[in-house]
Amino acid sequence: YSLSKCSMCEVLLAQSHPSVGKVDAFNSHAQVEPIEHTVTAMMLAEIQAGRTKHFFLDFPCLRQAQSDFKLSKVDETIQIAGSVVMTIMPIEKPQVLTRIFCIFELGC
Protein backbone atom coordinates (compact mmCIF):
# COMPACT_ATOMS: atom_id res chain seq x y z
CA TYR A 1 0.00 0.00 0.00
CA SER A 2 1.59 3.24 -1.14
CA LEU A 3 0.91 6.53 0.59
CA SER A 4 2.81 8.62 -1.95
CA LYS A 5 -0.36 9.90 -3.62
CA CYS A 6 -2.29 10.44 -0.40
CA SER A 7 -3.05 13.65 1.42
CA MET A 8 -1.41 14.32 4.77
CA CYS A 9 -4.71 13.53 6.50
CA GLU A 10 -5.02 10.21 4.63
CA VAL A 11 -1.52 9.26 5.80
CA LEU A 12 -2.44 10.10 9.40
CA LEU A 13 -5.72 8.18 9.08
CA ALA A 14 -3.85 5.13 7.76
CA GLN A 15 -1.77 5.28 10.94
CA SER A 16 -4.90 5.61 13.16
CA HIS A 17 -3.71 9.00 14.38
CA PRO A 18 -6.15 10.40 17.00
CA SER A 19 -6.18 13.89 15.46
CA VAL A 20 -8.01 12.63 12.35
CA GLY A 21 -11.74 11.99 12.57
CA LYS A 22 -15.15 12.81 11.13
CA VAL A 23 -15.15 16.41 9.93
CA ASP A 24 -17.38 18.77 11.89
CA ALA A 25 -16.10 22.16 10.71
CA PHE A 26 -14.90 23.47 7.37
CA ASN A 27 -12.20 26.13 7.52
CA SER A 28 -12.56 28.82 4.87
CA HIS A 29 -9.46 30.96 4.56
CA ALA A 30 -7.50 32.97 2.03
CA GLN A 31 -4.23 31.37 0.93
CA VAL A 32 -2.44 34.70 1.38
CA GLU A 33 -3.26 35.00 5.07
CA PRO A 34 -0.62 34.04 7.64
CA ILE A 35 -1.01 30.50 8.99
CA GLU A 36 -1.19 32.00 12.47
CA HIS A 37 -4.51 33.65 11.54
CA THR A 38 -5.90 30.38 10.21
CA VAL A 39 -4.90 28.43 13.31
CA THR A 40 -6.18 31.19 15.62
CA ALA A 41 -9.61 31.05 13.96
CA MET A 42 -9.69 27.28 14.42
CA MET A 43 -8.67 27.55 18.07
CA LEU A 44 -11.32 30.22 18.74
CA ALA A 45 -13.97 27.99 17.14
CA GLU A 46 -12.98 25.17 19.49
CA ILE A 47 -13.09 27.46 22.52
CA GLN A 48 -16.53 28.72 21.51
CA ALA A 49 -17.76 25.14 20.99
CA GLY A 50 -16.23 23.97 24.27
CA ARG A 51 -14.70 20.94 22.59
CA THR A 52 -12.15 19.73 20.08
CA LYS A 53 -13.26 19.94 16.47
CA HIS A 54 -12.12 18.06 13.38
CA PHE A 55 -11.57 20.67 10.69
CA PHE A 56 -11.38 20.31 6.96
CA LEU A 57 -8.42 22.49 6.06
CA ASP A 58 -7.43 22.39 2.41
CA PHE A 59 -3.65 22.02 2.52
CA PRO A 60 -3.48 18.91 4.75
CA CYS A 61 -6.75 17.40 3.46
CA LEU A 62 -6.33 17.73 -0.30
CA ARG A 63 -3.94 15.58 -2.29
CA GLN A 64 -1.19 17.97 -3.31
CA ALA A 65 0.14 18.16 -6.89
CA GLN A 66 -2.91 16.23 -8.12
CA SER A 67 -6.28 17.15 -9.54
CA ASP A 68 -8.06 16.68 -6.22
CA PHE A 69 -10.24 19.79 -6.16
CA LYS A 70 -13.88 19.59 -7.22
CA LEU A 71 -16.59 22.15 -6.41
CA SER A 72 -19.22 19.46 -5.82
CA LYS A 73 -16.94 17.78 -3.25
CA VAL A 74 -16.33 21.11 -1.48
CA ASP A 75 -20.10 21.62 -1.21
CA GLU A 76 -20.58 18.02 0.00
CA THR A 77 -17.81 18.37 2.60
CA ILE A 78 -19.33 21.59 3.95
CA GLN A 79 -22.74 19.93 4.18
CA ILE A 80 -21.25 16.98 6.10
CA ALA A 81 -19.26 19.29 8.39
CA GLY A 82 -22.34 21.30 9.20
CA SER A 83 -20.45 24.54 9.84
CA VAL A 84 -17.94 26.87 8.24
CA VAL A 85 -15.22 28.61 10.24
CA MET A 86 -13.99 31.70 8.44
CA THR A 87 -10.83 33.61 9.29
CA ILE A 88 -11.97 37.23 9.64
CA MET A 89 -8.54 38.81 10.03
CA PRO A 90 -7.53 41.53 9.96
CA ILE A 91 -10.93 42.67 11.18
CA GLU A 92 -10.61 45.98 9.29
CA LYS A 93 -10.25 44.22 5.92
CA PRO A 94 -10.63 40.43 6.07
CA GLN A 95 -8.83 38.66 3.22
CA VAL A 96 -11.55 35.99 2.88
CA LEU A 97 -14.17 38.54 1.88
CA THR A 98 -12.06 39.52 -1.14
CA ARG A 99 -11.84 35.93 -2.44
CA ILE A 100 -14.68 34.64 -4.62
CA PHE A 101 -14.03 31.05 -3.61
CA CYS A 102 -14.38 31.89 0.08
CA ILE A 103 -17.72 33.52 -0.71
CA PHE A 104 -18.70 30.28 -2.52
CA GLU A 105 -17.77 28.26 0.58
CA LEU A 106 -19.83 30.54 2.77
CA GLY A 107 -22.80 30.10 0.45
CA CYS A 108 -22.69 26.33 0.69
FIBA-993883 format. One record per residue (C-alpha): residue number from 0; x, y, z. Coordinates in Angstrom, 3 decimals, always signed. Layout:
<atoms>
<atom doza="NUM" xx="X" yy="Y" zz="Z"/>
...
</atoms>
This chain:
<atoms>
<atom doza="0" xx="+0.000" yy="+0.000" zz="+0.000"/>
<atom doza="1" xx="+1.594" yy="+3.237" zz="-1.141"/>
<atom doza="2" xx="+0.913" yy="+6.534" zz="+0.591"/>
<atom doza="3" xx="+2.812" yy="+8.621" zz="-1.950"/>
<atom doza="4" xx="-0.364" yy="+9.904" zz="-3.620"/>
<atom doza="5" xx="-2.287" yy="+10.442" zz="-0.401"/>
<atom doza="6" xx="-3.049" yy="+13.653" zz="+1.420"/>
<atom doza="7" xx="-1.406" yy="+14.315" zz="+4.768"/>
<atom doza="8" xx="-4.710" yy="+13.525" zz="+6.495"/>
<atom doza="9" xx="-5.019" yy="+10.214" zz="+4.631"/>
<atom doza="10" xx="-1.520" yy="+9.260" zz="+5.805"/>
<atom doza="11" xx="-2.441" yy="+10.102" zz="+9.402"/>
<atom doza="12" xx="-5.725" yy="+8.184" zz="+9.077"/>
<atom doza="13" xx="-3.846" yy="+5.130" zz="+7.759"/>
<atom doza="14" xx="-1.768" yy="+5.281" zz="+10.945"/>
<atom doza="15" xx="-4.898" yy="+5.610" zz="+13.156"/>
<atom doza="16" xx="-3.711" yy="+9.000" zz="+14.382"/>
<atom doza="17" xx="-6.145" yy="+10.397" zz="+17.000"/>
<atom doza="18" xx="-6.182" yy="+13.888" zz="+15.460"/>
<atom doza="19" xx="-8.005" yy="+12.632" zz="+12.353"/>
<atom doza="20" xx="-11.736" yy="+11.991" zz="+12.573"/>
<atom doza="21" xx="-15.146" yy="+12.814" zz="+11.133"/>
<atom doza="22" xx="-15.154" yy="+16.408" zz="+9.933"/>
<atom doza="23" xx="-17.382" yy="+18.771" zz="+11.887"/>
<atom doza="24" xx="-16.103" yy="+22.162" zz="+10.713"/>
<atom doza="25" xx="-14.903" yy="+23.466" zz="+7.367"/>
<atom doza="26" xx="-12.202" yy="+26.133" zz="+7.516"/>
<atom doza="27" xx="-12.560" yy="+28.819" zz="+4.866"/>
<atom doza="28" xx="-9.455" yy="+30.960" zz="+4.561"/>
<atom doza="29" xx="-7.497" yy="+32.969" zz="+2.035"/>
<atom doza="30" xx="-4.231" yy="+31.371" zz="+0.932"/>
<atom doza="31" xx="-2.435" yy="+34.700" zz="+1.377"/>
<atom doza="32" xx="-3.257" yy="+35.003" zz="+5.070"/>
<atom doza="33" xx="-0.615" yy="+34.036" zz="+7.636"/>
<atom doza="34" xx="-1.013" yy="+30.501" zz="+8.986"/>
<atom doza="35" xx="-1.189" yy="+32.004" zz="+12.475"/>
<atom doza="36" xx="-4.505" yy="+33.652" zz="+11.537"/>
<atom doza="37" xx="-5.905" yy="+30.378" zz="+10.209"/>
<atom doza="38" xx="-4.896" yy="+28.430" zz="+13.314"/>
<atom doza="39" xx="-6.185" yy="+31.187" zz="+15.623"/>
<atom doza="40" xx="-9.610" yy="+31.052" zz="+13.957"/>
<atom doza="41" xx="-9.685" yy="+27.283" zz="+14.418"/>
<atom doza="42" xx="-8.674" yy="+27.550" zz="+18.074"/>
<atom doza="43" xx="-11.321" yy="+30.219" zz="+18.739"/>
<atom doza="44" xx="-13.974" yy="+27.991" zz="+17.142"/>
<atom doza="45" xx="-12.979" yy="+25.166" zz="+19.491"/>
<atom doza="46" xx="-13.085" yy="+27.459" zz="+22.523"/>
<atom doza="47" xx="-16.526" yy="+28.719" zz="+21.513"/>
<atom doza="48" xx="-17.765" yy="+25.136" zz="+20.987"/>
<atom doza="49" xx="-16.232" yy="+23.974" zz="+24.266"/>
<atom doza="50" xx="-14.702" yy="+20.941" zz="+22.594"/>
<atom doza="51" xx="-12.146" yy="+19.732" zz="+20.083"/>
<atom doza="52" xx="-13.263" yy="+19.937" zz="+16.472"/>
<atom doza="53" xx="-12.116" yy="+18.056" zz="+13.384"/>
<atom doza="54" xx="-11.574" yy="+20.673" zz="+10.693"/>
<atom doza="55" xx="-11.385" yy="+20.307" zz="+6.962"/>
<atom doza="56" xx="-8.424" yy="+22.494" zz="+6.060"/>
<atom doza="57" xx="-7.432" yy="+22.392" zz="+2.414"/>
<atom doza="58" xx="-3.650" yy="+22.021" zz="+2.523"/>
<atom doza="59" xx="-3.482" yy="+18.909" zz="+4.746"/>
<atom doza="60" xx="-6.746" yy="+17.402" zz="+3.460"/>
<atom doza="61" xx="-6.330" yy="+17.734" zz="-0.304"/>
<atom doza="62" xx="-3.939" yy="+15.582" zz="-2.291"/>
<atom doza="63" xx="-1.193" yy="+17.973" zz="-3.310"/>
<atom doza="64" xx="+0.137" yy="+18.164" zz="-6.886"/>
<atom doza="65" xx="-2.911" yy="+16.233" zz="-8.121"/>
<atom doza="66" xx="-6.279" yy="+17.154" zz="-9.539"/>
<atom doza="67" xx="-8.065" yy="+16.681" zz="-6.218"/>
<atom doza="68" xx="-10.241" yy="+19.789" zz="-6.164"/>
<atom doza="69" xx="-13.875" yy="+19.588" zz="-7.217"/>
<atom doza="70" xx="-16.593" yy="+22.155" zz="-6.411"/>
<atom doza="71" xx="-19.217" yy="+19.462" zz="-5.816"/>
<atom doza="72" xx="-16.937" yy="+17.783" zz="-3.251"/>
<atom doza="73" xx="-16.328" yy="+21.114" zz="-1.483"/>
<atom doza="74" xx="-20.104" yy="+21.617" zz="-1.213"/>
<atom doza="75" xx="-20.581" yy="+18.024" zz="+0.003"/>
<atom doza="76" xx="-17.812" yy="+18.366" zz="+2.601"/>
<atom doza="77" xx="-19.325" yy="+21.587" zz="+3.948"/>
<atom doza="78" xx="-22.744" yy="+19.930" zz="+4.184"/>
<atom doza="79" xx="-21.247" yy="+16.977" zz="+6.104"/>
<atom doza="80" xx="-19.257" yy="+19.286" zz="+8.390"/>
<atom doza="81" xx="-22.340" yy="+21.302" zz="+9.205"/>
<atom doza="82" xx="-20.445" yy="+24.537" zz="+9.844"/>
<atom doza="83" xx="-17.939" yy="+26.875" zz="+8.241"/>
<atom doza="84" xx="-15.225" yy="+28.614" zz="+10.236"/>
<atom doza="85" xx="-13.988" yy="+31.698" zz="+8.442"/>
<atom doza="86" xx="-10.832" yy="+33.606" zz="+9.294"/>
<atom doza="87" xx="-11.969" yy="+37.233" zz="+9.635"/>
<atom doza="88" xx="-8.537" yy="+38.809" zz="+10.032"/>
<atom doza="89" xx="-7.530" yy="+41.525" zz="+9.964"/>
<atom doza="90" xx="-10.929" yy="+42.674" zz="+11.179"/>
<atom doza="91" xx="-10.613" yy="+45.983" zz="+9.287"/>
<atom doza="92" xx="-10.252" yy="+44.216" zz="+5.916"/>
<atom doza="93" xx="-10.630" yy="+40.428" zz="+6.072"/>
<atom doza="94" xx="-8.829" yy="+38.657" zz="+3.218"/>
<atom doza="95" xx="-11.548" yy="+35.995" zz="+2.877"/>
<atom doza="96" xx="-14.172" yy="+38.538" zz="+1.879"/>
<atom doza="97" xx="-12.062" yy="+39.517" zz="-1.136"/>
<atom doza="98" xx="-11.843" yy="+35.926" zz="-2.440"/>
<atom doza="99" xx="-14.682" yy="+34.645" zz="-4.618"/>
<atom doza="100" xx="-14.031" yy="+31.046" zz="-3.608"/>
<atom doza="101" xx="-14.379" yy="+31.891" zz="+0.081"/>
<atom doza="102" xx="-17.716" yy="+33.518" zz="-0.714"/>
<atom doza="103" xx="-18.698" yy="+30.284" zz="-2.520"/>
<atom doza="104" xx="-17.770" yy="+28.259" zz="+0.583"/>
<atom doza="105" xx="-19.826" yy="+30.541" zz="+2.774"/>
<atom doza="106" xx="-22.804" yy="+30.103" zz="+0.445"/>
<atom doza="107" xx="-22.689" yy="+26.330" zz="+0.694"/>
</atoms>
